[in-house]
Amino acid sequence: MKRSSVKELLHSDKFLQEVHVKGWVRTFRSNRFIALNDGSTINNIQCVVDFENTDEELLKRITTSAAVSITGTLVESEGKGQNVEVKVTKLEILGDSNPDEYPIQPKKHSLEFLRENAHLRIRTNTFSAVMRVRSALSFGVHKYFQENGFNYVNTPIITGSDAEGAGEMFHVSNFETNKAPLNEEGNIDYTKDFFGKETNLTVSGQLEAETYAMALGKVYTFGPTFRAENSNTTRHLAEFWMIEPEVAFNDLDANMDLSEDFIKSVLGYVLENCKDDLEFLDNRLTQEEKSKPQAERSDMGLIEKLNFVAENNFKRVSYTEAFDILRNCKPNKKKKFQFPITEWGVDLQSEHERYLVEKHFKCPVILFDYPATIKAFYMRLNDDGKTVRAMDVLFPGIGEMVGGSQREERLDVLKSKMAELNIDEEELWWYLDTRKFGTAVHSGFGLGFERLVLFTTGMSNIRDVIPFPRTPQNAEF
């Protein structure tokens, strides 16, 4: 018999038909009622066992997380909170689960405890909901770009360049530990390494994507990136996924249009296709907010916050205008900001970004034309010589969600900026070539996928929105 999913059965009205379903036991009570889940939905289906005519030894094996196969009749439910249930006629244990050893019992567990059991935490309602939303977001990303004429490009994971110029990269080498050959200067001789030069795990696919945009027009990358930043915070991962579109002939205004349209489309897709999971996560967040001090509570629920971004036009504000607003605002004058706003040119922090979004403009904000000194070398220099055509998209509750820019297409200006920052032209000769042979205005942005999942699910720690987090001192599983 064809197996049905729990989701299909919960939405079925074909009563009195024989059905077949497989899944894992969430709870078993009164030796009669199995709450069964197969991962297709946040909701369980109740399966009613005729315990008087079921072998007692079999009943003892129906424990939390046991895998079972059930055949029975779909009937209208007599209980509250559900429309259908399965009247069991045949039950088979596919995989036992020892209740004395299984760590994820049907009770509230701390997120820290669940991180220690990351291989099993997906069996909880919270993490199954988060990962289904993550999957839908991923599909929504590809759907948007594919429907809008973008080509998907797989940029290298192993690279010889540091796109951000930050230097916080994981090294890739084939040398044996403590046996690397040295050159005449006493340094490691990378010419004898596997790739013949020093290589690292990538922090961004942007530079390579730019080269493809200059031939294919519209491209995007969506892949893993790595940063060896020793930060044990709720916002940092050593391994994460980045979404990076690059578009030839787009200036900064078109780049801002693209980022806003993209975000609204992806969030709209999730709002439409993950209603049950989002309702669960919304209720979860509401309960979490109640435990916080009044001053720290969010003014919006999760779904309300998603609609706030999806339905509002993004306010576009220059860095200079935002600086003036922040410098003269009450929190700054009363020294409530952890990082006071004093001189033009400071890098804005999350508290400043959230103030602009949540308190001042009360809508998503795109800041643009940042000071050149706090932005990357590849961003186009404005005529004032002080600012670059950079942009950041700011969200409520999280601050910066997207960072991007119009790229510097002028070879002489780009080379000058690289010289100022001591970036070796020989290492990026191929990147400079794109400014020699048919250069053109082009733009792009980067969006950390886990940060988007964090916002969409209402989770508070980025380690809880990726299946197996990689952080300092942690590469378990």
ABEGO torsion letter per residue (X at the ends): XBBBBAAAAAABABBGBBBBBBEBBABBBGGABBBBBAGABABBBBBBBBAAABBAAAAAABBBGBBBBBBBBBBBBABBGBABBBBBABBBBABBBBAAABABBBBBBBAAAAAAAAAAAAABAAAAAAAAAAAAAAAAAAAAAAAAGBBBBBBBABBABBAAGAGBBBBBBABBBGABBBBAAGBBBAAABAAGBBBBBBABAAAAAAAAAAAAGBBBBBBBBBBBBBBBBAABBABBBBBBBBBBGBBAAAAAAAAAAAAAAAAAAAAAAAAAAAAAAAAAAAAAAAABBAAABBABBAAAAAAAAAABBBBBBBAAAAAAAAAABAAAAAGABABBBABBGBBBBAAAAAAAAAAAAGBBBBBBGBBAAABBAABBBBAAGABBBBBBBBBBGAEBABBBBBBBABAAAAAAAAAAAGBBAAAAAAAAAAAABGBBBBBBBBBBAAAAAAAAAGBABAAAABABBBBBGBABX
